[in-house]
């Protein structure tokens, strides 16, 4: 998508169409979501990360006029909004469904501290995903959801704006920070500040995004050139429970850091 947007090279189009059509095969109308992992451990798992995949459906739908892809993305976002979120607008990582009935079988937070904890990158995918879905569809329900998630985050983020890997880790303030979650949130906050009609809330989102960007650009997180495996950012957490990519660079930390910077300077 970025390749097509930036270079206008139409050789990208078949890849987008193939990808969107493949993703569409994972949508189950009874559940109302696209399936995440193929694993015997769960029946029909849907992770909050899947919100990020919906842009492939909406973007591709505009390329070749497939309204059904937009319908899938809207339904997935609505179902996730209904079942993934707690009363305080924090979210679970995973909801497992019965594909025969659409019934929720289990709610879990696989990569976080505990099932009922707020895993920070999951919260980042959530605020980004619903901000993006409002941009893509114009549906007010998605803007309202993004605003509520953002308000929860603004009330819980530490002083520098970079979240601990899980908001509920009892080891805080000695727990790991997750630069990837901070970068994703920063990019989402910048965009949300341009979409919300609440001027004071917009200012709060933008101020927090700037604080996060400045923190990530500091010596604490930004690696010297040629170090850190040539990644930009240090101190991300992939999956602490599996001891995978702990206090490490992550490609999506770098990607969303650059996107946050780009969005900010182009306001």
C-alpha positions in Angstrom: 0.0 0.0 0.0 2.7 2.5 0.9 4.6 1.4 -2.3 1.6 2.2 -4.4 0.9 5.5 -2.6 4.5 6.7 -2.8 5.7 5.4 -6.2 2.4 5.0 -8.0 3.8 1.7 -9.4 0.7 -0.3 -10.3 2.8 -3.5 -10.1 1.8 -3.3 -6.4 -1.9 -3.6 -7.1 -2.1 -7.4 -7.7 -0.3 -8.0 -4.5 -2.8 -5.8 -2.6 -5.7 -7.6 -4.3 -4.3 -11.1 -3.5 -3.6 -10.1 0.1 -7.0 -8.6 0.7 -8.8 -11.6 -0.9 -6.7 -14.0 1.2 -7.5 -12.1 4.3 -11.2 -12.2 3.4 -11.1 -16.0 3.4 -10.4 -15.8 7.2 -13.6 -13.9 7.8 -16.4 -15.9 9.4 -19.8 -14.2 9.2 -21.2 -16.1 12.2 -18.4 -14.8 14.4 -18.2 -11.5 12.6 -14.4 -11.4 12.6 -11.3 -12.5 10.7 -9.5 -15.4 12.4 -6.0 -14.9 13.8 -3.9 -17.9 14.6 -4.3 -21.5 13.3 -3.6 -23.4 16.4 -5.4 -26.3 18.3 -5.0 -24.3 21.5 -8.0 -22.1 20.5 -11.2 -22.6 18.5 -11.5 -19.3 16.6 -9.0 -16.9 18.1 -9.2 -13.1 17.3 -6.5 -10.9 18.6 -6.7 -7.1 19.0 -3.8 -6.8 16.6 -6.2 -7.8 13.8 -7.6 -4.3 13.9 -4.5 -3.3 12.0 -5.3 -5.6 9.1 -8.6 -3.9 8.3 -6.9 -1.1 6.4 -5.8 -3.7 3.8 -9.5 -4.5 3.3 -10.7 -0.9 3.1 -7.8 0.3 1.0 -8.1 -2.6 -1.5 -11.9 -2.2 -1.7 -11.3 1.3 -3.1 -8.9 -0.1 -5.6 -11.3 -2.6 -7.2 -14.7 -1.6 -5.8 -15.3 -4.5 -3.5 -17.8 -3.2 -1.0 -17.9 -6.6 0.7 -14.4 -6.0 2.0 -15.5 -2.8 3.6 -18.5 -4.6 5.1 -16.1 -7.3 6.6 -13.9 -4.6 8.1 -16.8 -2.8 9.7 -18.3 -6.0 11.1 -14.9 -7.1 12.5 -14.4 -3.7 14.2 -17.9 -3.7 15.6 -17.6 -7.3 17.0 -14.2 -6.5 18.5 -15.7 -3.3 20.1 -18.4 -5.4 21.6 -16.3 -8.3 23.0 -12.7 -7.2 23.4 -13.2 -4.2 25.7 -13.7 -3.8 29.4 -15.8 -1.1 31.1 -12.7 1.2 31.4 -11.9 0.8 27.6 -8.8 -1.3 28.2 -8.9 -4.5 26.1 -8.1 -8.1 26.1 -5.4 -9.4 23.8 -7.5 -12.4 22.5 -11.1 -13.5 22.4 -11.8 -17.1 21.4 -15.1 -17.7 19.6 -17.3 -20.7 18.7 -17.4 -20.5 14.9 -20.7 -22.4 14.8 -22.6 -19.9 17.0 -20.4 -16.8 17.4 -20.5 -17.3 21.2 -17.5 -16.1 23.2 -15.6 -19.0 24.7 -12.8 -17.3 26.4 -11.0 -14.0 26.9 -7.3 -13.9 27.5 -4.2 -11.7 27.4 -1.6 -14.0 25.9 1.4 -11.6 25.7 0.5 -9.5 28.8 1.0 -9.9 32.5 -2.4 -11.6 33.1 -5.7 -12.2 31.4 -7.3 -9.2 33.1 -4.3 -6.9 32.7 -3.8 -4.1 30.1 -1.0 -5.3 27.8 0.3 -2.0 26.4 0.9 -2.9 22.8 -2.6 -4.3 22.7 -4.0 -1.0 23.9 -1.8 0.7 21.2 -3.3 -1.5 18.4 -6.7 -0.6 19.8 -6.4 3.2 19.8 -4.7 3.1 16.4 -7.1 0.6 14.9 -10.3 2.6 15.7 -8.7 5.9 14.8 -7.9 4.4 11.4 -11.3 2.8 11.0 -13.0 6.2 11.5 -10.7 7.7 8.9 -11.5 4.8 6.5 -15.2 4.6 7.0 -16.4 7.9 8.6 -18.5 5.9 11.1 -18.9 8.0 14.3 -19.0 4.9 16.5 -15.3 4.2 15.7 -14.2 7.8 16.5 -16.0 7.5 19.8 -14.3 4.3 20.6 -10.9 5.7 19.7 -11.5 8.7 21.9 -12.5 6.6 24.9 -9.5 4.3 24.5 -7.2 7.4 24.2 -8.7 9.0 27.3 -8.0 5.8 29.2 -4.4 5.8 28.0 -3.8 9.5 28.7 -4.8 8.9 32.3 -2.5 5.9 32.7 0.7 6.7 30.8 3.9 7.4 32.8 5.5 10.9 32.7 7.6 10.3 29.6 4.7 8.8 27.7 6.4 5.5 27.0 4.3 2.7 28.6 5.6 -0.2 30.6 5.1 -3.4 28.7 1.9 -4.0 30.7 0.1 -1.3 32.5 -0.6 -3.7 35.4 2.7 -5.3 36.0 3.3 -5.2 39.8 7.0 -4.5 39.2 6.3 -1.0 37.9 8.3 1.3 38.0 11.0 -1.4 37.6 9.3 -3.2 34.8 10.4 -3.2 31.1 9.2 -0.3 28.9 7.9 -1.0 25.5 9.0 1.6 22.9 7.0 -0.1 20.2 3.7 0.6 22.1 4.8 4.2 22.7 5.5 4.7 19.0 2.2 3.2 17.9 0.3 5.3 20.4 2.2 8.5 19.3 1.2 8.0 15.7 -2.4 7.3 16.6 -2.6 10.3 19.0 -1.3 12.6 16.2 -3.9 11.4 13.8 -6.7 11.4 16.4 -5.9 15.0 17.3 -6.9 15.9 13.7 -10.1 13.9 13.7 -11.7 14.6 17.0 -14.1 17.6 17.3 -13.1 18.2 21.0 -10.5 20.9 20.8 -9.2 20.4 24.4 -9.0 16.7 23.9 -7.2 17.2 20.6 -4.6 19.4 22.3 -4.1 16.7 25.0 -3.6 14.0 22.3 -1.1 16.1 20.4 0.8 17.1 23.6 1.1 13.5 24.6 2.3 12.5 21.1 5.0 15.2 21.2 6.1 14.0 24.6 6.3 10.4 23.3 8.1 11.4 20.1 10.7 13.5 22.1 11.2 10.6 24.5 11.8 8.1 21.7 14.2 10.6 20.0 16.2 10.9 23.2 19.4 9.0 24.0 17.3 6.7 26.2 15.6 5.1 23.2 17.2 6.3 20.0 20.2 4.1 19.1 23.5 5.6 17.8 23.9 5.1 14.0 25.3 1.7 13.2 24.5 0.2 16.5 21.4 -1.8 17.7 21.5 -4.0 14.7 20.8 -0.8 12.6 17.4 -0.5 14.1 16.4 3.0 15.2 14.8 2.3 18.6 15.9 0.4 21.7 13.8 -1.0 24.5 10.8 -2.8 23.0 9.2 -5.9 24.3 7.9 -8.6 21.9 6.6 -11.4 24.2 7.9 -11.3 27.7 6.0 -14.4 28.7 7.9 -16.5 26.1 11.1 -14.5 26.7 11.1 -13.6 23.0 12.4 -10.1 21.9 12.7 -8.8 25.4 14.3 -5.3 25.7 15.0 -5.6 22.0 14.6 -3.6 18.8 11.4 -4.3 16.9 10.6 -3.4 13.3 7.2 -2.1 14.2 8.7 0.2 16.8 10.8 1.8 14.1 8.0 1.9 11.5 5.4 3.7 13.7 8.1 6.0 15.2 8.8 7.2 11.6 5.1 7.4 10.9 4.5 9.5 14.0 7.3 11.8 13.1 6.0 12.2 9.5 2.5 12.8 10.7 3.6 15.4 13.3 5.8 17.4 11.0 3.1 17.5 8.3 0.4 18.8 10.6 
